[in-house]
Amino acid sequence: MKSEQAHITNPLIEQFRKYGDLSNEAAKEINLRTKYFLKKKNEHFLKEGQNISSYFVISKGLIRVYFHRNEKEVNAWFGEENQIFGSILPIYANKPSFENIQFLEDSEIYAISVNDLNELYRIYPELNLIGRKIAEEVCIILEERTMSLHIESAAERYETLMRLQPNLLNRINLGHIASYLGITQETLSRIRKP
């Protein structure tokens, strides 16, 4: 569903502009193709096995990305306002996702399909550069996360999370944070004690 709000201020365009210059014409086209959604707490944007290839920005709210391992949910990352999100396999490989994206709060999002974006890449060359820079940033984030899980201690992973996303403790339950860090809640409680 399209909303008039998407035509007033579009956080997706604001995020794209952080990666490069965007002509007014390109911005207008993105705006026309952007969809605005209200999502309730615990709703999903994407579930394992689905192939929803869209970029989206949260203007208000919070998400978690998780997958299943041994019948347990394992949190891979959390997303807050004003960041670009999407599931990598559907976006870059047109394959079903192995992860789930769930809203942890009532949320407002602005989304554009990868098909629309690919069409705009052909029309507006500056979007190619922006798309490449977004993909490069995703690669860096994934490599840093992988290295963190293999090299850092649990306490160091907690410190990194608090440095990068300090508001999470007030917004996410400790069970989700412990899962993200790859530790038990008891270990997290010990780490948090002064």
C-alpha positions as CSV (number, residue, x, y, z in Angstrom):
1,M,0.0,0.0,0.0
2,K,1.3,3.4,-0.9
3,S,1.0,6.2,1.5
4,E,1.1,10.0,1.1
5,Q,3.7,10.0,3.9
6,A,6.1,8.4,1.4
7,H,5.8,11.4,-0.8
8,I,6.5,13.9,2.0
9,T,9.7,12.5,3.5
10,N,11.2,9.3,2.4
11,P,13.9,7.9,4.7
12,L,15.0,5.4,2.0
13,I,16.1,8.3,-0.2
14,E,17.8,9.9,2.8
15,Q,19.8,6.7,3.3
16,F,20.7,6.4,-0.4
17,R,22.0,9.9,-0.3
18,K,24.5,8.9,2.4
19,Y,26.2,6.7,-0.2
20,G,26.4,9.2,-3.1
21,D,24.8,12.0,-5.0
22,L,21.2,11.3,-6.1
23,S,19.6,13.4,-8.8
24,N,16.2,14.9,-8.1
25,E,14.8,12.8,-11.0
26,A,16.1,9.6,-9.5
27,A,14.8,10.6,-6.1
28,K,11.3,11.2,-7.6
29,E,11.3,7.8,-9.2
30,I,12.4,6.1,-6.0
31,N,9.7,7.9,-4.2
32,L,7.0,6.7,-6.6
33,R,8.1,3.1,-6.2
34,T,8.5,3.2,-2.4
35,K,5.9,1.5,-0.3
36,Y,5.1,2.5,3.2
37,F,4.1,-0.2,5.7
38,L,3.0,-0.3,9.4
39,K,4.1,-3.5,11.0
40,K,3.0,-4.7,14.4
41,K,5.3,-6.1,17.1
42,N,6.1,-9.8,16.4
43,E,5.0,-9.6,12.7
44,H,7.6,-10.7,10.1
45,F,8.9,-8.9,7.1
46,L,10.4,-12.2,5.8
47,K,10.3,-15.8,6.9
48,E,12.8,-18.6,6.1
49,G,12.1,-20.0,2.6
50,Q,10.5,-16.9,1.3
51,N,12.1,-14.9,-1.6
52,I,11.2,-11.3,-0.8
53,S,13.8,-9.1,-2.4
54,S,13.4,-5.6,-1.1
55,Y,15.5,-3.0,0.5
56,F,13.8,-1.2,3.4
57,V,14.5,1.4,6.0
58,I,12.8,1.6,9.4
59,S,11.6,5.1,10.2
60,K,10.4,4.0,13.6
61,G,10.8,0.6,15.2
62,L,13.2,-2.3,15.7
63,I,13.9,-5.7,14.0
64,R,15.8,-8.8,14.7
65,V,17.1,-11.3,12.1
66,Y,17.3,-14.9,13.3
67,F,17.6,-18.4,11.9
68,H,16.8,-21.8,13.4
69,R,19.5,-24.2,14.6
70,N,18.7,-27.4,16.5
71,E,15.1,-26.2,17.0
72,K,16.3,-23.0,18.6
73,E,16.2,-19.5,17.4
74,V,19.6,-17.9,16.9
75,N,19.8,-14.1,16.5
76,A,22.1,-12.9,13.8
77,W,21.6,-9.2,14.1
78,F,19.4,-6.3,15.2
79,G,18.3,-3.3,13.2
80,E,17.2,0.1,14.4
81,E,16.0,3.2,12.7
82,N,17.7,4.8,9.7
83,Q,19.6,1.9,8.3
84,I,19.1,0.0,5.1
85,F,18.1,-3.6,5.5
86,G,17.2,-6.6,3.4
87,S,17.9,-10.3,3.2
88,I,21.1,-11.0,1.2
89,L,20.1,-14.3,-0.6
90,P,16.9,-12.9,-2.1
91,I,18.4,-9.5,-3.0
92,Y,21.7,-10.6,-4.5
93,A,21.1,-14.2,-5.6
94,N,17.3,-14.4,-6.1
95,K,17.2,-17.4,-3.7
96,P,14.9,-18.1,-0.8
97,S,16.1,-16.7,2.5
98,F,17.4,-19.0,5.3
99,E,16.7,-16.2,7.8
100,N,13.7,-14.5,9.4
101,I,13.2,-10.8,9.9
102,Q,10.8,-10.0,12.7
103,F,9.6,-6.7,14.2
104,L,10.4,-6.4,17.9
105,E,8.3,-3.2,18.2
106,D,5.4,-1.6,16.3
107,S,7.3,-0.3,13.3
108,E,7.0,2.0,10.3
109,I,9.1,1.0,7.2
110,Y,9.7,2.3,3.7
111,A,10.5,-0.4,1.1
112,I,11.5,-0.7,-2.5
113,S,11.6,-3.9,-4.5
114,V,14.9,-5.0,-6.0
115,N,13.2,-5.3,-9.4
116,D,12.2,-1.6,-9.2
117,L,15.7,-0.7,-8.0
118,N,17.4,-2.7,-10.8
119,E,15.2,-0.9,-13.4
120,L,16.2,2.4,-11.9
121,Y,19.9,1.3,-12.0
122,R,19.6,1.1,-15.8
123,I,18.0,4.6,-16.0
124,Y,20.1,6.5,-13.4
125,P,23.8,5.6,-13.4
126,E,24.4,7.3,-10.0
127,L,22.2,4.6,-8.4
128,N,24.7,1.9,-9.6
129,L,27.4,3.5,-7.5
130,I,25.1,3.9,-4.5
131,G,24.1,0.2,-4.9
132,R,27.7,-0.9,-5.0
133,K,28.6,1.1,-1.9
134,I,25.7,-0.5,0.0
135,A,26.8,-3.9,-1.1
136,E,30.4,-3.1,0.0
137,E,29.2,-2.0,3.4
138,V,27.2,-5.2,3.8
139,C,30.4,-7.2,3.0
140,I,32.3,-5.3,5.6
141,I,29.6,-5.7,8.3
142,L,29.4,-9.4,7.6
143,E,33.2,-9.9,7.8
144,E,33.4,-8.0,11.0
145,R,30.6,-10.0,12.5
146,T,32.2,-13.3,11.4
147,M,35.6,-12.2,12.9
148,S,33.9,-11.1,16.1
149,L,32.3,-14.5,16.6
150,H,35.6,-16.3,16.0
151,I,38.1,-14.0,17.7
152,E,36.5,-12.0,20.4
153,S,35.6,-13.2,23.8
154,A,31.9,-13.0,24.9
155,A,32.7,-9.9,27.0
156,E,34.4,-8.3,24.0
157,R,31.4,-9.1,21.7
158,Y,29.1,-7.6,24.3
159,E,31.3,-4.4,24.5
160,T,31.3,-4.1,20.7
161,L,27.5,-4.5,20.6
162,M,27.0,-1.8,23.3
163,R,29.4,0.5,21.5
164,L,27.7,0.1,18.1
165,Q,24.1,-0.1,19.3
166,P,24.0,1.3,22.9
167,N,20.2,1.6,23.0
168,L,19.5,-2.1,22.5
169,L,19.6,-3.0,26.2
170,N,16.6,-0.8,26.7
171,R,14.7,-2.2,23.7
172,I,15.5,-5.9,23.5
173,N,15.2,-8.7,26.1
174,L,18.4,-10.2,27.4
175,G,17.5,-13.6,25.9
176,H,17.7,-12.2,22.4
177,I,21.0,-10.4,23.2
178,A,22.5,-13.5,24.7
179,S,21.5,-15.5,21.6
180,Y,23.1,-12.8,19.4
181,L,26.3,-13.0,21.4
182,G,26.4,-16.8,21.2
183,I,26.2,-17.2,25.0
184,T,23.7,-18.1,27.7
185,Q,21.6,-15.6,29.6
186,E,23.5,-16.6,32.8
187,T,26.9,-15.7,31.1
188,L,25.4,-12.4,29.9
189,S,24.4,-11.6,33.4
190,R,27.9,-12.3,34.7
191,I,29.4,-10.1,31.9
192,R,27.1,-7.2,32.7
193,K,27.9,-7.2,36.5
194,P,30.3,-4.4,37.4
